[in-house]
């Protein structure tokens, strides 16, 4: 940990730096073919070695070529260890001669290992059991190496995947498969949402569905019915207010209708879970609020049932269609952009009347906008107006205007 001495911040040196300094090396003279002084990270006061990294660092290529051994005598190359892991107040890294590697035998309490790493076995389906390594001068032996054991682990994993695929007639996909490292078994958890982001193709073959995906695109739509008791201090205070938004899209973009139908068939309850999570604060702030997710369906485009809408309105339900809301929002954004553009054009025209077109910065944003928005005819018209009725402006006002424009840009 860094220590503070006066105006200086001191970082404890790593074991590599301690050894090199003990051998007589300095920050100006050191074996540059093996180690380096990190760029940046220098702490206040002291020299270049007073840095966040603890002094010298190994050059990456050199560190990758180093040979290590675990406590049980398994060889491992430097390029396959986990470098720079902070745990139990220790920095496990090349420079401290204690990088870690996943135990090839997944023994989380091996007596040959550093006791501070005991009990680290990860969670869920994955095993994260770390084993400390130390550098050795022995010749690397692949037959007694972590690399060989890891290859055997990968081969076993692939073999069991192929066995699972064979017993399920090839109706599997790696994007939906999970391997449990604890019992060494595969499992399939088909999630159509993953197809949208990972393996979706409008004309690709889906091994799980066992067919070519339809080129017809669509989405999953649903209706949301929300009910609450009004507390607004009006004549309607205390009455029940019911609103239904229809045709809400679930996926952000259109996908194959086959994927949409698979989602509705297998995972439509996910919509309810998502809404509950995303609107938990709203439900906590209004205890009277209740909601229902209705009419979940897969369609090429949102459909409308006019007769049902009329009946809902007759029953006192406020009806809103999501597509109408989206169009309204797009129109509002379009109007705001147009108003902002008109304001900028007026400001730009005023500036040309004051300083002229050639008074604008040649490579500035004003010159670019003038060419794009005004065109040659309007610029010529403004220049003519400026010559006929020149606008008097002081040097101070001109400099102030230039500063404001720069701040806007």
Order of alpha helices (4+ residues) and beta strands (2+ residues): beta-beta-alpha-beta-beta-alpha-beta-beta-beta-beta-beta-beta-alpha-beta-beta-beta-beta-beta-beta-beta-alpha-alpha-alpha-beta-alpha-beta-alpha-alpha-alpha-alpha
